[in-house]
Amino acid sequence: MTARLARPPLRPYATLAGFVLLLAVLFGVSYAAGSAAGPVAPGLHRVGGATPGSGDGSGGGTGGNMGGMPGMGH
């Protein structure tokens, strides 16, 4: 029988670079698929036609007070 030489292990940086390359390829494929599919809901828009960032930021919320949950509001 002949002895087989063991292959040296991959360096950690090579493994990390391969992982980053895999992430970049997956991101590119998903971006291309999303671009090819187009908008999910072409007629979807905000009521009132406001553009993002044009409001005063008030939002008209309740300040975190959840009705029916005493003691949860600050």
mmCIF file of the N, C-alpha and C atoms, coordinates in Angstrom:
data_MODEL
# 
_entry.id   MODEL 
# 
loop_
_atom_site.group_PDB 
_atom_site.id 
_atom_site.type_symbol 
_atom_site.label_atom_id 
_atom_site.label_alt_id 
_atom_site.label_comp_id 
_atom_site.label_asym_id 
_atom_site.label_entity_id 
_atom_site.label_seq_id 
_atom_site.pdbx_PDB_ins_code 
_atom_site.Cartn_x 
_atom_site.Cartn_y 
_atom_site.Cartn_z 
_atom_site.occupancy 
_atom_site.B_iso_or_equiv 
_atom_site.pdbx_formal_charge 
_atom_site.auth_seq_id 
_atom_site.auth_comp_id 
_atom_site.auth_asym_id 
_atom_site.auth_atom_id 
_atom_site.pdbx_PDB_model_num 
ATOM 1   N N  . MET A 1 1  ? 0.831   -1.168 0.000   1.00 0.00 ? 1  MET A N  1 
ATOM 2   C CA . MET A 1 1  ? 0.000   0.000  0.000   1.00 0.00 ? 1  MET A CA 1 
ATOM 3   C C  . MET A 1 1  ? 0.878   1.234  0.000   1.00 0.00 ? 1  MET A C  1 
ATOM 4   N N  . THR A 1 2  ? 0.390   2.227  -0.685  1.00 0.00 ? 2  THR A N  1 
ATOM 5   C CA . THR A 1 2  ? 1.123   3.483  -0.704  1.00 0.00 ? 2  THR A CA 1 
ATOM 6   C C  . THR A 1 2  ? 0.417   4.494  0.183   1.00 0.00 ? 2  THR A C  1 
ATOM 7   N N  . ALA A 1 3  ? 1.194   5.318  0.827   1.00 0.00 ? 3  ALA A N  1 
ATOM 8   C CA . ALA A 1 3  ? 0.638   6.345  1.714   1.00 0.00 ? 3  ALA A CA 1 
ATOM 9   C C  . ALA A 1 3  ? 0.176   7.532  0.889   1.00 0.00 ? 3  ALA A C  1 
ATOM 10  N N  . ARG A 1 4  ? -0.997  8.031  1.210   1.00 0.00 ? 4  ARG A N  1 
ATOM 11  C CA . ARG A 1 4  ? -1.528  9.209  0.525   1.00 0.00 ? 4  ARG A CA 1 
ATOM 12  C C  . ARG A 1 4  ? -1.179  10.446 1.343   1.00 0.00 ? 4  ARG A C  1 
ATOM 13  N N  . LEU A 1 5  ? -0.764  11.471 0.662   1.00 0.00 ? 5  LEU A N  1 
ATOM 14  C CA . LEU A 1 5  ? -0.462  12.722 1.350   1.00 0.00 ? 5  LEU A CA 1 
ATOM 15  C C  . LEU A 1 5  ? -1.764  13.454 1.622   1.00 0.00 ? 5  LEU A C  1 
ATOM 16  N N  . ALA A 1 6  ? -1.895  13.922 2.828   1.00 0.00 ? 6  ALA A N  1 
ATOM 17  C CA . ALA A 1 6  ? -3.104  14.660 3.202   1.00 0.00 ? 6  ALA A CA 1 
ATOM 18  C C  . ALA A 1 6  ? -3.071  16.044 2.571   1.00 0.00 ? 6  ALA A C  1 
ATOM 19  N N  . ARG A 1 7  ? -4.193  16.464 2.074   1.00 0.00 ? 7  ARG A N  1 
ATOM 20  C CA . ARG A 1 7  ? -4.298  17.785 1.481   1.00 0.00 ? 7  ARG A CA 1 
ATOM 21  C C  . ARG A 1 7  ? -4.258  18.816 2.602   1.00 0.00 ? 7  ARG A C  1 
ATOM 22  N N  . PRO A 1 8  ? -3.494  19.892 2.452   1.00 0.00 ? 8  PRO A N  1 
ATOM 23  C CA . PRO A 1 8  ? -3.437  20.900 3.518   1.00 0.00 ? 8  PRO A CA 1 
ATOM 24  C C  . PRO A 1 8  ? -4.795  21.598 3.648   1.00 0.00 ? 8  PRO A C  1 
ATOM 25  N N  . PRO A 1 9  ? -5.173  21.952 4.870   1.00 0.00 ? 9  PRO A N  1 
ATOM 26  C CA . PRO A 1 9  ? -6.477  22.608 5.065   1.00 0.00 ? 9  PRO A CA 1 
ATOM 27  C C  . PRO A 1 9  ? -6.489  23.998 4.430   1.00 0.00 ? 9  PRO A C  1 
ATOM 28  N N  . LEU A 1 10 ? -7.665  24.447 4.041   1.00 0.00 ? 10 LEU A N  1 
ATOM 29  C CA . LEU A 1 10 ? -7.807  25.786 3.488   1.00 0.00 ? 10 LEU A CA 1 
ATOM 30  C C  . LEU A 1 10 ? -7.510  26.818 4.558   1.00 0.00 ? 10 LEU A C  1 
ATOM 31  N N  . ARG A 1 11 ? -6.902  27.885 4.136   1.00 0.00 ? 11 ARG A N  1 
ATOM 32  C CA . ARG A 1 11 ? -6.643  28.961 5.089   1.00 0.00 ? 11 ARG A CA 1 
ATOM 33  C C  . ARG A 1 11 ? -7.963  29.634 5.443   1.00 0.00 ? 11 ARG A C  1 
ATOM 34  N N  . PRO A 1 12 ? -8.083  30.166 6.650   1.00 0.00 ? 12 PRO A N  1 
ATOM 35  C CA . PRO A 1 12 ? -9.347  30.799 7.063   1.00 0.00 ? 12 PRO A CA 1 
ATOM 36  C C  . PRO A 1 12 ? -9.764  31.935 6.136   1.00 0.00 ? 12 PRO A C  1 
ATOM 37  N N  . TYR A 1 13 ? -8.815  32.700 5.600   1.00 0.00 ? 13 TYR A N  1 
ATOM 38  C CA . TYR A 1 13 ? -9.160  33.809 4.726   1.00 0.00 ? 13 TYR A CA 1 
ATOM 39  C C  . TYR A 1 13 ? -9.739  33.319 3.411   1.00 0.00 ? 13 TYR A C  1 
ATOM 40  N N  . ALA A 1 14 ? -9.267  32.184 2.926   1.00 0.00 ? 14 ALA A N  1 
ATOM 41  C CA . ALA A 1 14 ? -9.810  31.634 1.691   1.00 0.00 ? 14 ALA A CA 1 
ATOM 42  C C  . ALA A 1 14 ? -11.250 31.176 1.905   1.00 0.00 ? 14 ALA A C  1 
ATOM 43  N N  . THR A 1 15 ? -11.528 30.601 3.045   1.00 0.00 ? 15 THR A N  1 
ATOM 44  C CA . THR A 1 15 ? -12.892 30.179 3.363   1.00 0.00 ? 15 THR A CA 1 
ATOM 45  C C  . THR A 1 15 ? -13.804 31.393 3.501   1.00 0.00 ? 15 THR A C  1 
ATOM 46  N N  . LEU A 1 16 ? -13.344 32.423 4.177   1.00 0.00 ? 16 LEU A N  1 
ATOM 47  C CA . LEU A 1 16 ? -14.122 33.642 4.339   1.00 0.00 ? 16 LEU A CA 1 
ATOM 48  C C  . LEU A 1 16 ? -14.364 34.315 2.990   1.00 0.00 ? 16 LEU A C  1 
ATOM 49  N N  . ALA A 1 17 ? -13.350 34.366 2.147   1.00 0.00 ? 17 ALA A N  1 
ATOM 50  C CA . ALA A 1 17 ? -13.498 34.976 0.827   1.00 0.00 ? 17 ALA A CA 1 
ATOM 51  C C  . ALA A 1 17 ? -14.502 34.189 -0.016  1.00 0.00 ? 17 ALA A C  1 
ATOM 52  N N  . GLY A 1 18 ? -14.485 32.875 0.089   1.00 0.00 ? 18 GLY A N  1 
ATOM 53  C CA . GLY A 1 18 ? -15.454 32.059 -0.629  1.00 0.00 ? 18 GLY A CA 1 
ATOM 54  C C  . GLY A 1 18 ? -16.875 32.319 -0.154  1.00 0.00 ? 18 GLY A C  1 
ATOM 55  N N  . PHE A 1 19 ? -17.049 32.467 1.139   1.00 0.00 ? 19 PHE A N  1 
ATOM 56  C CA . PHE A 1 19 ? -18.369 32.750 1.699   1.00 0.00 ? 19 PHE A CA 1 
ATOM 57  C C  . PHE A 1 19 ? -18.874 34.114 1.244   1.00 0.00 ? 19 PHE A C  1 
ATOM 58  N N  . VAL A 1 20 ? -18.006 35.118 1.265   1.00 0.00 ? 20 VAL A N  1 
ATOM 59  C CA . VAL A 1 20 ? -18.388 36.458 0.823   1.00 0.00 ? 20 VAL A CA 1 
ATOM 60  C C  . VAL A 1 20 ? -18.731 36.437 -0.670  1.00 0.00 ? 20 VAL A C  1 
ATOM 61  N N  . LEU A 1 21 ? -17.970 35.688 -1.452  1.00 0.00 ? 21 LEU A N  1 
ATOM 62  C CA . LEU A 1 21 ? -18.270 35.559 -2.872  1.00 0.00 ? 21 LEU A CA 1 
ATOM 63  C C  . LEU A 1 21 ? -19.619 34.888 -3.094  1.00 0.00 ? 21 LEU A C  1 
ATOM 64  N N  . LEU A 1 22 ? -19.918 33.870 -2.318  1.00 0.00 ? 22 LEU A N  1 
ATOM 65  C CA . LEU A 1 22 ? -21.214 33.202 -2.405  1.00 0.00 ? 22 LEU A CA 1 
ATOM 66  C C  . LEU A 1 22 ? -22.343 34.167 -2.068  1.00 0.00 ? 22 LEU A C  1 
ATOM 67  N N  . LEU A 1 23 ? -22.182 34.977 -1.024  1.00 0.00 ? 23 LEU A N  1 
ATOM 68  C CA . LEU A 1 23 ? -23.196 35.966 -0.678  1.00 0.00 ? 23 LEU A CA 1 
ATOM 69  C C  . LEU A 1 23 ? -23.395 36.981 -1.796  1.00 0.00 ? 23 LEU A C  1 
ATOM 70  N N  . ALA A 1 24 ? -22.300 37.423 -2.409  1.00 0.00 ? 24 ALA A N  1 
ATOM 71  C CA . ALA A 1 24 ? -22.392 38.395 -3.495  1.00 0.00 ? 24 ALA A CA 1 
ATOM 72  C C  . ALA A 1 24 ? -23.124 37.800 -4.700  1.00 0.00 ? 24 ALA A C  1 
ATOM 73  N N  . VAL A 1 25 ? -22.853 36.547 -5.012  1.00 0.00 ? 25 VAL A N  1 
ATOM 74  C CA . VAL A 1 25 ? -23.527 35.893 -6.135  1.00 0.00 ? 25 VAL A CA 1 
ATOM 75  C C  . VAL A 1 25 ? -25.014 35.737 -5.837  1.00 0.00 ? 25 VAL A C  1 
ATOM 76  N N  . LEU A 1 26 ? -25.360 35.309 -4.618  1.00 0.00 ? 26 LEU A N  1 
ATOM 77  C CA . LEU A 1 26 ? -26.768 35.161 -4.257  1.00 0.00 ? 26 LEU A CA 1 
ATOM 78  C C  . LEU A 1 26 ? -27.492 36.507 -4.288  1.00 0.00 ? 26 LEU A C  1 
ATOM 79  N N  . PHE A 1 27 ? -26.842 37.566 -3.834  1.00 0.00 ? 27 PHE A N  1 
ATOM 80  C CA . PHE A 1 27 ? -27.449 38.891 -3.878  1.00 0.00 ? 27 PHE A CA 1 
ATOM 81  C C  . PHE A 1 27 ? -27.677 39.322 -5.322  1.00 0.00 ? 27 PHE A C  1 
ATOM 82  N N  . GLY A 1 28 ? -26.695 39.076 -6.178  1.00 0.00 ? 28 GLY A N  1 
ATOM 83  C CA . GLY A 1 28 ? -26.830 39.446 -7.584  1.00 0.00 ? 28 GLY A CA 1 
ATOM 84  C C  . GLY A 1 28 ? -27.962 38.703 -8.271  1.00 0.00 ? 28 GLY A C  1 
ATOM 85  N N  . VAL A 1 29 ? -28.085 37.418 -7.987  1.00 0.00 ? 29 VAL A N  1 
ATOM 86  C CA . VAL A 1 29 ? -29.162 36.619 -8.580  1.00 0.00 ? 29 VAL A CA 1 
ATOM 87  C C  . VAL A 1 29 ? -30.522 37.089 -8.084  1.00 0.00 ? 29 VAL A C  1 
ATOM 88  N N  . SER A 1 30 ? -30.640 37.361 -6.785  1.00 0.00 ? 30 SER A N  1 
ATOM 89  C CA . SER A 1 30 ? -31.927 37.808 -6.256  1.00 0.00 ? 30 SER A CA 1 
ATOM 90  C C  . SER A 1 30 ? -32.280 39.200 -6.768  1.00 0.00 ? 30 SER A C  1 
ATOM 91  N N  . TYR A 1 31 ? -31.296 40.068 -6.935  1.00 0.00 ? 31 TYR A N  1 
ATOM 92  C CA . TYR A 1 31 ? -31.558 41.401 -7.483  1.00 0.00 ? 31 TYR A CA 1 
ATOM 93  C C  . TYR A 1 31 ? -32.023 41.301 -8.930  1.00 0.00 ? 31 TYR A C  1 
ATOM 94  N N  . ALA A 1 32 ? -31.377 40.440 -9.707  1.00 0.00 ? 32 ALA A N  1 
ATOM 95  C CA . ALA A 1 32 ? -31.771 40.262 -11.107 1.00 0.00 ? 32 ALA A CA 1 
ATOM 96  C C  . ALA A 1 32 ? -33.181 39.684 -11.207 1.00 0.00 ? 32 ALA A C  1 
ATOM 97  N N  . ALA A 1 33 ? -33.507 38.742 -10.343 1.00 0.00 ? 33 ALA A N  1 
ATOM 98  C CA . ALA A 1 33 ? -34.853 38.156 -10.362 1.00 0.00 ? 33 ALA A CA 1 
ATOM 99  C C  . ALA A 1 33 ? -35.892 39.196 -9.974  1.00 0.00 ? 33 ALA A C  1 
ATOM 100 N N  . GLY A 1 34 ? -35.597 40.035 -9.000  1.00 0.00 ? 34 GLY A N  1 
ATOM 101 C CA . GLY A 1 34 ? -36.519 41.086 -8.601  1.00 0.00 ? 34 GLY A CA 1 
ATOM 102 C C  . GLY A 1 34 ? -36.695 42.131 -9.683  1.00 0.00 ? 34 GLY A C  1 
ATOM 103 N N  . SER A 1 35 ? -35.618 42.465 -10.379 1.00 0.00 ? 35 SER A N  1 
ATOM 104 C CA . SER A 1 35 ? -35.718 43.421 -11.475 1.00 0.00 ? 35 SER A CA 1 
ATOM 105 C C  . SER A 1 35 ? -36.529 42.859 -12.632 1.00 0.00 ? 35 SER A C  1 
ATOM 106 N N  . ALA A 1 36 ? -36.368 41.579 -12.899 1.00 0.00 ? 36 ALA A N  1 
ATOM 107 C CA . ALA A 1 36 ? -37.108 40.941 -13.986 1.00 0.00 ? 36 ALA A CA 1 
ATOM 108 C C  . ALA A 1 36 ? -38.592 40.828 -13.643 1.00 0.00 ? 36 ALA A C  1 
ATOM 109 N N  . ALA A 1 37 ? -38.914 40.614 -12.366 1.00 0.00 ? 37 ALA A N  1 
ATOM 110 C CA . ALA A 1 37 ? -40.310 40.454 -11.954 1.00 0.00 ? 37 ALA A CA 1 
ATOM 111 C C  . ALA A 1 37 ? -41.049 41.785 -11.956 1.00 0.00 ? 37 ALA A C  1 
ATOM 112 N N  . GLY A 1 38 ? -40.350 42.878 -11.743 1.00 0.00 ? 38 GLY A N  1 
ATOM 113 C CA . GLY A 1 38 ? -40.985 44.187 -11.721 1.00 0.00 ? 38 GLY A CA 1 
ATOM 114 C C  . GLY A 1 38 ? -41.648 44.447 -10.383 1.00 0.00 ? 38 GLY A C  1 
ATOM 115 N N  . PRO A 1 39 ? -42.429 45.513 -10.312 1.00 0.00 ? 39 PRO A N  1 
ATOM 116 C CA . PRO A 1 39 ? -43.092 45.841 -9.051  1.00 0.00 ? 39 PRO A CA 1 
ATOM 117 C C  . PRO A 1 39 ? -44.132 44.789 -8.675  1.00 0.00 ? 39 PRO A C  1 
ATOM 118 N N  . VAL A 1 40 ? -44.239 44.533 -7.401  1.00 0.00 ? 40 VAL A N  1 
ATOM 119 C CA . VAL A 1 40 ? -45.163 43.499 -6.928  1.00 0.00 ? 40 VAL A CA 1 
ATOM 120 C C  . VAL A 1 40 ? -46.601 43.967 -7.070  1.00 0.00 ? 40 VAL A C  1 
ATOM 121 N N  . ALA A 1 41 ? -46.871 45.205 -6.698  1.00 0.00 ? 41 ALA A N  1 
ATOM 122 C CA . ALA A 1 41 ? -48.222 45.752 -6.773  1.00 0.00 ? 41 ALA A CA 1 
ATOM 123 C C  . ALA A 1 41 ? -48.154 47.098 -7.483  1.00 0.00 ? 41 ALA A C  1 
ATOM 124 N N  . PRO A 1 42 ? -48.276 47.109 -8.806  1.00 0.00 ? 42 PRO A N  1 
ATOM 125 C CA . PRO A 1 42 ? -48.090 48.355 -9.556  1.00 0.00 ? 42 PRO A CA 1 
ATOM 126 C C  . PRO A 1 42 ? -49.049 49.473 -9.166  1.00 0.00 ? 42 PRO A C  1 
ATOM 127 N N  . GLY A 1 43 ? -50.274 49.171 -8.735  1.00 0.00 ? 43 GLY A N  1 
ATOM 128 C CA . GLY A 1 43 ? -51.228 50.214 -8.402  1.00 0.00 ? 43 GLY A CA 1 
ATOM 129 C C  . GLY A 1 43 ? -51.198 50.633 -6.950  1.00 0.00 ? 43 GLY A C  1 
ATOM 130 N N  . LEU A 1 44 ? -50.301 50.097 -6.168  1.00 0.00 ? 44 LEU A N  1 
ATOM 131 C CA . LEU A 1 44 ? -50.260 50.385 -4.744  1.00 0.00 ? 44 LEU A CA 1 
ATOM 132 C C  . LEU A 1 44 ? -49.617 51.748 -4.502  1.00 0.00 ? 44 LEU A C  1 
ATOM 133 N N  . HIS A 1 45 ? -50.321 52.623 -3.799  1.00 0.00 ? 45 HIS A N  1 
ATOM 134 C CA . HIS A 1 45 ? -49.779 53.929 -3.454  1.00 0.00 ? 45 HIS A CA 1 
ATOM 135 C C  . HIS A 1 45 ? -50.415 54.389 -2.152  1.00 0.00 ? 45 HIS A C  1 
ATOM 136 N N  . ARG A 1 46 ? -49.820 55.389 -1.551  1.00 0.00 ? 46 ARG A N  1 
ATOM 137 C CA . ARG A 1 46 ? -50.330 55.915 -0.283  1.00 0.00 ? 46 ARG A CA 1 
ATOM 138 C C  . ARG A 1 46 ? -51.594 56.704 -0.512  1.00 0.00 ? 46 ARG A C  1 
ATOM 139 N N  . VAL A 1 47 ? -52.480 56.684 0.458   1.00 0.00 ? 47 VAL A N  1 
ATOM 140 C CA . VAL A 1 47 ? -53.696 57.489 0.397   1.00 0.00 ? 47 VAL A CA 1 
ATOM 141 C C  . VAL A 1 47 ? -53.299 58.932 0.617   1.00 0.00 ? 47 VAL A C  1 
ATOM 142 N N  . GLY A 1 48 ? -53.767 59.819 -0.208  1.00 0.00 ? 48 GLY A N  1 
ATOM 143 C CA . GLY A 1 48 ? -53.426 61.228 -0.086  1.00 0.00 ? 48 GLY A CA 1 
ATOM 144 C C  . GLY A 1 48 ? -52.264 61.626 -0.959  1.00 0.00 ? 48 GLY A C  1 
ATOM 145 N N  . GLY A 1 49 ? -51.564 60.687 -1.540  1.00 0.00 ? 49 GLY A N  1 
ATOM 146 C CA . GLY A 1 49 ? -50.490 60.974 -2.472  1.00 0.00 ? 49 GLY A CA 1 
ATOM 147 C C  . GLY A 1 49 ? -49.261 61.606 -1.864  1.00 0.00 ? 49 GLY A C  1 
ATOM 148 N N  . ALA A 1 50 ? -49.054 61.505 -0.562  1.00 0.00 ? 50 ALA A N  1 
ATOM 149 C CA . ALA A 1 50 ? -47.879 62.096 0.072   1.00 0.00 ? 50 ALA A CA 1 
ATOM 150 C C  . ALA A 1 50 ? -46.640 61.319 -0.320  1.00 0.00 ? 50 ALA A C  1 
ATOM 151 N N  . THR A 1 51 ? -45.559 62.036 -0.571  1.00 0.00 ? 51 THR A N  1 
ATOM 152 C CA . THR A 1 51 ? -44.296 61.392 -0.875  1.00 0.00 ? 51 THR A CA 1 
ATOM 153 C C  . THR A 1 51 ? -43.551 61.123 0.421   1.00 0.00 ? 51 THR A C  1 
ATOM 154 N N  . PRO A 1 52 ? -42.736 60.086 0.458   1.00 0.00 ? 52 PRO A N  1 
ATOM 155 C CA . PRO A 1 52 ? -41.992 59.785 1.683   1.00 0.00 ? 52 PRO A CA 1 
ATOM 156 C C  . PRO A 1 52 ? -41.090 60.945 2.084   1.00 0.00 ? 52 PRO A C  1 
ATOM 157 N N  . GLY A 1 53 ? -41.107 61.273 3.340   1.00 0.00 ? 53 GLY A N  1 
ATOM 158 C CA . GLY A 1 53 ? -40.250 62.327 3.859   1.00 0.00 ? 53 GLY A CA 1 
ATOM 159 C C  . GLY A 1 53 ? -40.846 63.722 3.765   1.00 0.00 ? 53 GLY A C  1 
ATOM 160 N N  . SER A 1 54 ? -42.083 63.861 3.249   1.00 0.00 ? 54 SER A N  1 
ATOM 161 C CA . SER A 1 54 ? -42.659 65.193 3.098   1.00 0.00 ? 54 SER A CA 1 
ATOM 162 C C  . SER A 1 54 ? -43.540 65.588 4.280   1.00 0.00 ? 54 SER A C  1 
ATOM 163 N N  . GLY A 1 55 ? -43.800 64.666 5.186   1.00 0.00 ? 55 GLY A N  1 
ATOM 164 C CA . GLY A 1 55 ? -44.690 64.979 6.308   1.00 0.00 ? 55 GLY A CA 1 
ATOM 165 C C  . GLY A 1 55 ? -43.960 65.631 7.453   1.00 0.00 ? 55 GLY A C  1 
ATOM 166 N N  . ASP A 1 56 ? -44.729 65.961 8.489   1.00 0.00 ? 56 ASP A N  1 
ATOM 167 C CA . ASP A 1 56 ? -44.135 66.602 9.659   1.00 0.00 ? 56 ASP A CA 1 
ATOM 168 C C  . ASP A 1 56 ? -43.676 65.592 10.700  1.00 0.00 ? 56 ASP A C  1 
ATOM 169 N N  . GLY A 1 57 ? -43.949 64.301 10.468  1.00 0.00 ? 57 GLY A N  1 
ATOM 170 C CA . GLY A 1 57 ? -43.479 63.261 11.366  1.00 0.00 ? 57 GLY A CA 1 
ATOM 171 C C  . GLY A 1 57 ? -44.391 62.981 12.529  1.00 0.00 ? 57 GLY A C  1 
ATOM 172 N N  . SER A 1 58 ? -45.578 63.618 12.579  1.00 0.00 ? 58 SER A N  1 
ATOM 173 C CA . SER A 1 58 ? -46.454 63.397 13.723  1.00 0.00 ? 58 SER A CA 1 
ATOM 174 C C  . SER A 1 58 ? -47.046 61.999 13.701  1.00 0.00 ? 58 SER A C  1 
ATOM 175 N N  . GLY A 1 59 ? -47.458 61.507 12.550  1.00 0.00 ? 59 GLY A N  1 
ATOM 176 C CA . GLY A 1 59 ? -47.956 60.148 12.423  1.00 0.00 ? 59 GLY A CA 1 
ATOM 177 C C  . GLY A 1 59 ? -49.334 59.919 12.973  1.00 0.00 ? 59 GLY A C  1 
ATOM 178 N N  . GLY A 1 60 ? -49.807 60.741 13.855  1.00 0.00 ? 60 GLY A N  1 
ATOM 179 C CA . GLY A 1 60 ? -51.149 60.593 14.387  1.00 0.00 ? 60 GLY A CA 1 
ATOM 180 C C  . GLY A 1 60 ? -51.348 59.353 15.225  1.00 0.00 ? 60 GLY A C  1 
ATOM 181 N N  . GLY A 1 61 ? -50.320 58.826 15.825  1.00 0.00 ? 61 GLY A N  1 
ATOM 182 C CA . GLY A 1 61 ? -50.423 57.623 16.634  1.00 0.00 ? 61 GLY A CA 1 
ATOM 183 C C  . GLY A 1 61 ? -50.974 57.902 18.016  1.00 0.00 ? 61 GLY A C  1 
ATOM 184 N N  . THR A 1 62 ? -51.096 56.859 18.803  1.00 0.00 ? 62 THR A N  1 
ATOM 185 C CA . THR A 1 62 ? -51.643 56.989 20.150  1.00 0.00 ? 62 THR A CA 1 
ATOM 186 C C  . THR A 1 62 ? -50.555 57.098 21.196  1.00 0.00 ? 62 THR A C  1 
ATOM 187 N N  . GLY A 1 63 ? -49.307 57.227 20.790  1.00 0.00 ? 63 GLY A N  1 
ATOM 188 C CA . GLY A 1 63 ? -48.237 57.362 21.757  1.00 0.00 ? 63 GLY A CA 1 
ATOM 189 C C  . GLY A 1 63 ? -47.906 56.062 22.467  1.00 0.00 ? 63 GLY A C  1 
ATOM 190 N N  . GLY A 1 64 ? -48.229 54.951 21.879  1.00 0.00 ? 64 GLY A N  1 
ATOM 191 C CA . GLY A 1 64 ? -47.906 53.658 22.471  1.00 0.00 ? 64 GLY A CA 1 
ATOM 192 C C  . GLY A 1 64 ? -48.954 53.133 23.417  1.00 0.00 ? 64 GLY A C  1 
ATOM 193 N N  . ASN A 1 65 ? -50.033 53.870 23.641  1.00 0.00 ? 65 ASN A N  1 
ATOM 194 C CA . ASN A 1 65 ? -51.075 53.422 24.538  1.00 0.00 ? 65 ASN A CA 1 
ATOM 195 C C  . ASN A 1 65 ? -51.956 52.400 23.822  1.00 0.00 ? 65 ASN A C  1 
ATOM 196 N N  . MET A 1 66 ? -51.958 51.194 24.314  1.00 0.00 ? 66 MET A N  1 
ATOM 197 C CA . MET A 1 66 ? -52.751 50.135 23.694  1.00 0.00 ? 66 MET A CA 1 
ATOM 198 C C  . MET A 1 66 ? -54.041 50.007 24.491  1.00 0.00 ? 66 MET A C  1 
ATOM 199 N N  . GLY A 1 67 ? -55.172 50.255 23.827  1.00 0.00 ? 67 GLY A N  1 
ATOM 200 C CA . GLY A 1 67 ? -56.449 50.191 24.509  1.00 0.00 ? 67 GLY A CA 1 
ATOM 201 C C  . GLY A 1 67 ? -56.698 48.817 25.106  1.00 0.00 ? 67 GLY A C  1 
ATOM 202 N N  . GLY A 1 68 ? -57.238 48.778 26.293  1.00 0.00 ? 68 GLY A N  1 
ATOM 203 C CA . GLY A 1 68 ? -57.562 47.519 26.942  1.00 0.00 ? 68 GLY A CA 1 
ATOM 204 C C  . GLY A 1 68 ? -56.385 46.867 27.665  1.00 0.00 ? 68 GLY A C  1 
ATOM 205 N N  . MET A 1 69 ? -55.254 47.578 27.736  1.00 0.00 ? 69 MET A N  1 
ATOM 206 C CA . MET A 1 69 ? -54.095 47.024 28.417  1.00 0.00 ? 69 MET A CA 1 
ATOM 207 C C  . MET A 1 69 ? -53.615 48.021 29.462  1.00 0.00 ? 69 MET A C  1 
ATOM 208 N N  . PRO A 1 70 ? -54.277 48.082 30.626  1.00 0.00 ? 70 PRO A N  1 
ATOM 209 C CA . PRO A 1 70 ? -53.899 49.070 31.636  1.00 0.00 ? 70 PRO A CA 1 
ATOM 210 C C  . PRO A 1 70 ? -52.473 48.824 32.160  1.00 0.00 ? 70 PRO A C  1 
ATOM 211 N N  . GLY A 1 71 ? -51.787 49.921 32.391  1.00 0.00 ? 71 GLY A N  1 
ATOM 212 C CA . GLY A 1 71 ? -50.445 49.825 32.948  1.00 0.00 ? 71 GLY A CA 1 
ATOM 213 C C  . GLY A 1 71 ? -49.367 49.685 31.897  1.00 0.00 ? 71 GLY A C  1 
ATOM 214 N N  . MET A 1 72 ? -49.731 49.572 30.622  1.00 0.00 ? 72 MET A N  1 
ATOM 215 C CA . MET A 1 72 ? -48.729 49.390 29.585  1.00 0.00 ? 72 MET A CA 1 
ATOM 216 C C  . MET A 1 72 ? -48.288 50.726 28.984  1.00 0.00 ? 72 MET A C  1 
ATOM 217 N N  . GLY A 1 73 ? -49.098 51.788 29.117  1.00 0.00 ? 73 GLY A N  1 
ATOM 218 C CA . GLY A 1 73 ? -48.736 53.098 28.570  1.00 0.00 ? 73 GLY A CA 1 
ATOM 219 C C  . GLY A 1 73 ? -47.710 53.794 29.454  1.00 0.00 ? 73 GLY A C  1 
ATOM 220 N N  . HIS A 1 74 ? -46.889 54.620 28.854  1.00 0.00 ? 74 HIS A N  1 
ATOM 221 C CA . HIS A 1 74 ? -45.878 55.358 29.631  1.00 0.00 ? 74 HIS A CA 1 
ATOM 222 C C  . HIS A 1 74 ? -46.255 56.790 29.710  1.00 0.00 ? 74 HIS A C  1 
# 
